[in-house]
């Protein structure tokens, strides 16, 4: 299912690491990710994102303290 680039950003990326509209267009045009550009607006194939993005978690504060 195609998803508007802003919705994909909100769902899959942290606020400080969201790709811009121009980056999404470049990725789609270059064939790096499946999607479509309709009237200048990128739409990303959501199933691709769901199968490719790895959800990372940061270590607990206790673990960081042990390493200091």
Order of alpha helices (4+ residues) and beta strands (2+ residues): beta-alpha-alpha-beta-beta-alpha-alpha
